[in-house]
Each structure stands twice: as C-alpha cells, then as structure tokens.
C-alpha cells in the first residue's frame, strides 16, 4: 500500500465515520475512493465494511446519553440487524449486483419521503402503535435494512431513520442513537462474516478504521447539537445525493 493510498483511505474513513453517525451513507465516500485507487469492487466493499466498524462504535458511544433506557429495544431490534447482515453478506459473496442496482435508489427515495412525512405519519398512527420495540413491522423493516446493509450499506442510515422515526415514539435524536447502534451491529456482523470467508485488504481496512473512529466521534459531537428540523433536512439532502450517485 502506497502512502497516497493510505492517506486517501484514512481521509475517506474520517469523512465516512462522521457522516454515518449524523445521517448515514458514509460508504458513498469510502467505496468510490477505494475503486478509484484500483481495488476490485468486492475487495473494496468487504474491506470498507470491516474498516467502518470502529466508526460505528465511537458514534454509538457518543450517543450514549440518548440511548439511556433503550437497552431492551436495542436487543430486540438488534436480532433483526444480525440476521439481516449475515444474509446480506452472503448475498454479496454469491449473487450479482444487478438487482440491487435497480432496487437501492428506489429504496432510498422512499426512505427520504418517509423521513419528510414521518411527523404526520407518527401522529396519524398515534394510539394505533405504542409498542416499545416498534412491533413486528419495524422488526421486519430492520431485518430488510440489515440485508441491504450487509450487502452494500450506502444510505442504510437514511432507511433506518425513516423506519425508526415512524414506529417509535421518540424524538429524532434518540432515534438517531438507535440507528447508530443498529447500523453498527450490521457492520460488525457482516465484518465478522467477511473476515471468516472473504478476502479483506487489511491495510485498507486499518486506515479506514482509524479514520472512521475519529470521524464517528466528531459526527456524534456535531449530530447531537443539530435541531430536529435541520437533521431531517440533512437526511433528505444526503439521501437525494445518494440516489444521484448510485444512478
């Protein structure tokens, strides 16, 4: 690995770690950088997933205050994230990407719309749902987002924020804390699978890991200070950018 490659991977890791914690979509920074540096797509994706795990951990730690009292919820929804992540990781290693290339932009677009209308949807659902864990539909939604996250993961955070915001009776910052933990679980589970059965470029993963850990801490510091309306607008902006990038 050349010094230039190391610097690029580190810088991309910082940026991705920061944006993942605030909104999501950090892989839209790291993955194209690795491709531009000449790494094969699957190796780039696998190494990127492994490298972003420390960023997810530091971001979740930064949101520890917002996570108070949500341990049981995280355990229930975390099971869906683990199952989904392993399934998505296996799909990455066995299936072509053609179907996901069509589905993913549509999925992100729907998530952006859901984020925008989430306050009205939550109000409409009102007394119809007050399950502390969001109920079976949220569990299935988190499972599906975990499959996507294990496969590729760009804008996984946008999808999770939309789902959690609709089905949980919490403010957006507490929802964002849950999103960070669940996205971290997906990254961690997929990373363990990739370490066991796939080829990881450990130098790439190392420099992304160091950068993402720093970026995750920065992202938590910034994200926790954003008013809900600003955070909601930022989510949609990032989601639209992700759609444009993927198309």
BELURGI-V409534 format. One record per backbone hydrogen bond with DSSP energy under -1.0 kcal/mol. NH is the residue of the N-H (numbers start at 1). CO is the residue of the C=O. If there is no record, write none. Layout:
# BELURGI-V409534
NH	CO
NH	CO
This chain:
# BELURGI-V409534
6	2
7	3
8	4
9	5
10	6
11	7
12	8
13	9
14	10
15	11
16	12
17	13
18	14
19	15
20	16
21	17
22	18
23	19
24	19
28	25
29	26
30	26
31	27
33	29
34	30
35	31
36	32
37	33
38	35
39	34
44	40
45	41
46	42
47	43
48	44
49	45
50	46
51	47
52	48
53	50
56	52
57	53
58	54
59	55
60	56
61	57
62	58
63	59
64	61
67	63
68	65
70	67
74	70
75	71
76	72
77	73
78	74
79	75
81	77
82	78
83	79
84	80
85	81
86	82
87	83
88	84
89	85
90	86
91	87
92	88
93	89
95	91
101	97
103	99
104	100
107	103
108	104
109	105
110	106
111	107
112	108
113	109
114	110
115	111
116	112
117	113
121	117
122	118
123	119
124	120
125	121
126	122
128	125
129	126
134	131
139	135
140	136
141	137
142	138
143	139
144	140
145	141
146	142
147	143
148	144
149	145
150	146
151	147
152	148
153	148
156	153
159	155
160	156
161	157
162	158
163	159
164	160
165	161
166	162
167	163
168	164
170	168
175	171
176	172
177	173
178	174
179	175
180	176
181	177
182	178
183	179
184	180
185	181
186	182
187	183
188	184
189	185
190	186
191	187
192	188
193	189
194	190
195	191
196	192
197	193
198	194
202	200
205	201
206	202
207	203
208	204
209	205
210	206
211	207
212	208
213	209
214	210
215	211
216	212
217	213
218	214
219	215
220	216
221	217
222	218
223	219
224	220
225	222
226	223
231	227
232	228
233	229
234	230
235	231
236	232
237	233
238	234
239	235
240	236
241	237
242	238
243	239
244	240
245	241
246	242
247	243
